[in-house]
Amino acid sequence: MKELSAAEELDSCRYLYLEQISEPRINCLRLVISEGLASDHAEPLAVGGMKISDARPIEVTNSSKWFEVVWDTYISFAVRDESFASSNDEEWVGKVFRVYSRSRFLDFISAGTFADADFPGPFVHYEIACLDHIVDVASLRPPKIRRVNAKHLLSDPPRKWLDKLLRTTRLQSSG
């Protein structure tokens, strides 16, 4: 059986979370992505007055895969709230790691920059569709993607640092 590349492995995940985004140097984009897994236990959930009795939380666990995705250079990138994303009249291949042949983001790049096929050269729209965030990147080259160990990437357990920050902020604002 053929071993999957890191890009294929990323695209095979059903749910992703954007854990970190940074620019380690000028015009270099680095993402840390974790895999969300549907929990084995169901929990009741109320959404807009409607009750769902068997909702399964999507969690980052010890079984989750982690990825580092790095573009050494890019033309532009954008991060959108996943709740507001639409994909009308767009064409791509891939599930959660997408490569676009036609997109509104490419239209935005054409309208908002002087980047084209002549300068800096032919470029591609890459997208990583995470829960909560959609990351769009226009680049001349595909990203370098590798599987990584979460312990080497984050000092706190996954997503716990944000919970701590929010709790601290709530305590400070109420006191």
C-alpha positions as CSV (number, residue, x, y, z in Angstrom):
1,M,0.0,0.0,0.0
2,K,1.3,3.4,-1.0
3,E,2.3,5.7,1.9
4,L,0.5,9.1,1.9
5,S,2.5,12.3,1.6
6,A,2.0,14.8,4.4
7,A,-0.2,16.9,2.1
8,E,-2.4,13.9,1.3
9,E,-2.5,13.0,5.0
10,L,-3.6,16.6,5.8
11,D,-6.3,16.5,3.2
12,S,-7.5,13.1,4.5
13,C,-8.4,14.6,7.9
14,R,-12.1,15.3,8.3
15,Y,-11.8,18.2,10.8
16,L,-8.9,20.6,11.3
17,Y,-8.1,23.4,13.8
18,L,-5.7,26.3,13.2
19,E,-3.6,26.2,16.3
20,Q,-0.9,28.8,15.4
21,I,-0.2,31.3,12.7
22,S,3.1,33.2,12.5
23,E,5.6,34.8,10.2
24,P,9.0,33.4,11.3
25,R,10.7,35.8,8.9
26,I,9.5,38.5,6.5
27,N,6.9,37.1,4.0
28,C,7.2,33.5,5.3
29,L,4.0,32.0,6.6
30,R,3.9,29.2,9.1
31,L,0.7,27.4,10.3
32,V,0.3,24.8,12.9
33,I,-2.7,22.6,12.3
34,S,-4.3,19.9,14.5
35,E,-6.7,17.2,13.6
36,G,-10.1,17.3,15.3
37,L,-11.7,13.9,16.0
38,A,-15.3,13.3,16.7
39,S,-15.8,12.2,20.3
40,D,-17.1,8.7,21.1
41,H,-19.7,10.1,23.5
42,A,-22.8,12.1,22.6
43,E,-23.8,15.2,24.4
44,P,-27.0,17.2,24.1
45,L,-26.7,20.5,22.3
46,A,-29.1,23.4,21.9
47,V,-28.8,25.6,18.8
48,G,-31.2,28.4,18.2
49,G,-33.9,26.8,20.3
50,M,-33.5,23.4,18.6
51,K,-32.2,20.5,20.7
52,I,-29.9,17.9,19.3
53,S,-29.6,14.9,21.6
54,D,-26.7,13.1,20.1
55,A,-24.1,15.8,19.1
56,R,-20.5,14.5,19.2
57,P,-17.9,17.1,20.2
58,I,-15.0,17.5,17.9
59,E,-11.8,17.5,20.0
60,V,-8.1,17.5,19.7
61,T,-6.9,14.4,21.5
62,N,-3.7,12.4,21.9
63,S,-4.7,10.5,18.7
64,S,-4.9,13.7,16.7
65,K,-2.4,14.3,13.9
66,W,-0.5,17.6,13.9
67,F,1.0,19.4,10.9
68,E,3.3,22.2,10.3
69,V,2.6,24.1,7.0
70,V,5.1,26.6,5.7
71,W,5.2,28.9,2.7
72,D,8.7,30.2,2.3
73,T,7.2,33.2,0.4
74,Y,3.7,34.3,-0.5
75,I,2.0,37.1,-2.4
76,S,-0.9,37.4,0.0
77,F,-2.8,35.5,2.7
78,A,-6.1,35.9,4.5
79,V,-7.8,34.3,7.4
80,R,-11.6,34.3,7.5
81,D,-14.1,33.2,10.2
82,E,-15.3,29.9,8.8
83,S,-18.9,31.0,9.7
84,F,-18.8,33.6,6.9
85,A,-17.1,31.7,4.2
86,S,-18.8,30.9,0.9
87,S,-17.5,29.1,-2.2
88,N,-19.9,30.1,-5.0
89,D,-18.5,30.0,-8.5
90,E,-15.2,28.6,-7.4
91,E,-13.3,25.5,-8.6
92,W,-10.8,23.5,-6.6
93,V,-9.4,20.0,-5.9
94,G,-9.0,18.6,-2.4
95,K,-11.2,18.3,0.6
96,V,-9.7,20.4,3.5
97,F,-6.4,21.2,1.7
98,R,-7.6,22.8,-1.5
99,V,-5.8,24.0,-4.6
100,Y,-8.0,26.5,-6.6
101,S,-8.1,27.0,-10.4
102,R,-10.8,29.7,-10.0
103,S,-11.7,31.7,-6.9
104,R,-12.8,35.0,-5.4
105,F,-9.4,35.2,-3.7
106,L,-7.6,35.0,-7.0
107,D,-9.9,37.8,-8.3
108,F,-9.0,39.8,-5.2
109,I,-5.3,39.3,-5.9
110,S,-5.7,40.4,-9.5
111,A,-7.7,43.5,-8.4
112,G,-5.6,44.5,-5.4
113,T,-2.0,43.7,-6.5
114,F,0.1,43.9,-9.7
115,A,1.0,40.2,-9.3
116,D,0.3,38.2,-12.5
117,A,1.7,35.3,-14.5
118,D,4.5,37.5,-15.8
119,F,5.6,39.0,-12.5
120,P,6.3,37.4,-10.1
121,G,5.2,34.4,-12.2
122,P,2.4,31.9,-12.3
123,F,0.9,31.6,-8.8
124,V,-1.7,29.4,-7.1
125,H,-4.4,29.8,-4.5
126,Y,-4.1,27.3,-1.7
127,E,-6.6,27.0,1.1
128,I,-6.8,25.1,4.4
129,A,-10.4,24.8,5.5
130,C,-10.3,24.5,9.3
131,L,-13.2,24.5,11.8
132,D,-13.5,28.2,12.9
133,H,-10.9,29.5,10.3
134,I,-10.3,29.4,6.6
135,V,-6.8,30.2,5.5
136,D,-6.2,31.4,1.9
137,V,-2.7,31.8,0.5
138,A,-1.5,32.9,-2.9
139,S,2.0,31.7,-3.6
140,L,4.4,30.8,-6.4
141,R,5.2,27.5,-4.7
142,P,3.3,25.0,-2.7
143,P,3.8,24.9,1.0
144,K,6.2,22.5,2.8
145,I,4.0,20.2,4.9
146,R,5.2,17.9,7.5
147,R,3.7,15.8,10.4
148,V,4.9,17.0,13.7
149,N,4.7,16.2,17.4
150,A,2.5,18.6,19.3
151,K,4.7,18.6,22.4
152,H,7.4,20.2,20.4
153,L,5.1,23.0,19.1
154,L,3.1,24.2,22.1
155,S,4.2,24.5,25.7
156,D,0.7,24.1,27.0
157,P,-1.7,21.2,26.0
158,P,-3.6,21.9,22.8
159,R,-6.0,24.9,23.0
160,K,-5.6,25.1,26.8
161,W,-3.6,28.4,26.7
162,L,-6.6,30.1,25.1
163,D,-8.9,28.8,27.7
164,K,-6.5,30.1,30.4
165,L,-6.4,33.5,28.7
166,L,-10.1,33.8,28.4
167,R,-10.7,32.8,32.0
168,T,-8.1,35.3,33.2
169,T,-9.7,38.1,31.0
170,R,-13.2,37.3,32.4
171,L,-11.9,37.4,36.0
172,Q,-10.1,40.7,35.4
173,S,-13.1,42.3,33.7
174,S,-15.6,41.2,36.4
175,G,-13.4,42.1,39.4
